Amino acid sequence: FEAIFFLFSSAVAAGRAQVQQEPSAETTEGTGVSINCSHPNIQTSEFIYWYRQLPGRGPERLVSGLKGSKDVSEPLGRQSVAADRRSSALWLAQPRLGDAAVYYCAL
């Protein structure tokens, strides 16, 4: 039996910098999942941040970057930024039930 669990995502807007995310993603424990973020109006110097908020906890920053990809240690995964920087993704390699949370993309 494999439990299906949901990862909810939310966009954080700062000034004119708008980002869009799908409202949720679902996976089973140990099955990799990608959370995607679109930010078509990103500026050259703007960093892309990923946060998560576990139930009953405050937000925690997972990773930030300008370009390319960067490993994330907890939860295990990777941040990837498209070559044109108009989109990015947070890949969770082996999510556990304890990783069910709200995941935020922000500029």
C-alpha positions as CSV (number, residue, x, y, z in Angstrom):
1,F,0.0,0.0,0.0
2,E,1.4,3.4,-1.0
3,A,-0.1,6.5,0.5
4,I,-0.7,9.4,-1.9
5,F,0.2,12.7,-0.4
6,F,-0.1,16.3,-1.6
7,L,2.4,19.1,-1.8
8,F,0.7,22.4,-2.0
9,S,2.4,25.3,-3.6
10,S,1.9,29.1,-3.3
11,A,3.3,32.1,-5.1
12,V,4.9,35.0,-3.2
13,A,4.7,38.3,-5.0
14,A,7.0,41.3,-4.2
15,G,6.1,44.5,-5.9
16,R,5.8,44.0,-9.6
17,A,7.6,40.7,-9.5
18,Q,4.9,38.1,-10.1
19,V,5.3,34.3,-10.0
20,Q,2.8,31.6,-10.8
21,Q,2.6,28.0,-9.5
22,E,0.3,25.1,-9.9
23,P,-1.9,24.8,-6.7
24,S,-0.8,21.3,-5.8
25,A,1.2,18.3,-6.8
26,E,0.8,14.7,-5.6
27,T,3.1,11.8,-5.3
28,T,3.7,8.6,-3.3
29,E,6.4,8.2,-0.7
30,G,9.8,7.8,-2.4
31,T,8.6,8.9,-5.8
32,G,10.2,12.0,-7.1
33,V,8.1,15.1,-7.9
34,S,8.7,18.4,-9.5
35,I,7.1,21.7,-8.3
36,N,7.2,24.3,-11.1
37,C,7.3,28.0,-10.9
38,S,6.8,30.6,-13.7
39,H,8.3,34.1,-13.4
40,P,8.2,35.6,-16.9
41,N,9.1,39.2,-15.8
42,I,12.1,38.3,-13.7
43,Q,14.9,40.9,-13.6
44,T,18.6,40.1,-14.2
45,S,19.6,40.5,-10.5
46,E,16.6,38.8,-8.9
47,F,17.2,35.6,-7.0
48,I,14.7,32.8,-7.0
49,Y,13.9,31.4,-3.6
50,W,12.1,28.3,-2.5
51,Y,10.5,28.0,0.9
52,R,8.3,25.4,2.6
53,Q,5.9,25.6,5.5
54,L,5.2,22.4,7.4
55,P,1.9,22.1,9.2
56,G,1.9,24.2,12.4
57,R,5.4,25.6,11.6
58,G,6.8,28.8,10.1
59,P,8.2,29.0,6.6
60,E,11.8,27.8,6.1
61,R,14.1,28.6,3.2
62,L,15.2,25.6,1.3
63,V,17.4,27.1,-1.5
64,S,18.0,30.2,-3.6
65,G,19.8,30.8,-6.8
66,L,20.2,33.0,-9.9
67,K,20.8,30.4,-12.6
68,G,21.6,26.8,-13.3
69,S,20.9,24.2,-10.7
70,K,21.7,23.7,-7.1
71,D,21.4,20.7,-4.8
72,V,19.0,20.8,-1.8
73,S,19.9,18.7,1.2
74,E,16.7,18.7,3.2
75,P,14.5,17.6,1.7
76,L,16.8,15.9,-0.8
77,G,16.4,17.4,-4.2
78,R,17.5,20.1,-6.6
79,Q,16.5,23.6,-7.7
80,S,16.7,24.1,-11.5
81,V,16.5,27.5,-13.2
82,A,15.7,27.6,-17.0
83,A,18.3,29.1,-19.2
84,D,16.1,32.2,-19.9
85,R,15.3,32.4,-16.1
86,R,11.6,32.7,-16.9
87,S,10.8,29.5,-15.0
88,S,12.3,27.3,-12.3
89,A,11.5,24.0,-10.5
90,L,12.1,22.4,-7.2
91,W,12.7,18.7,-7.7
92,L,12.2,16.5,-4.6
93,A,14.0,13.2,-5.2
94,Q,12.6,10.9,-2.5
95,P,9.8,12.7,-0.7
96,R,8.5,11.3,2.5
97,L,5.2,11.8,4.2
98,G,6.8,14.3,6.5
99,D,7.6,16.5,3.5
100,A,3.9,17.2,2.8
101,A,3.8,21.0,3.2
102,V,3.1,24.2,1.4
103,Y,6.0,25.0,-1.0
104,Y,6.6,28.7,-1.9
105,C,8.4,30.1,-4.9
106,A,9.5,33.7,-4.5
107,L,11.7,36.4,-6.2
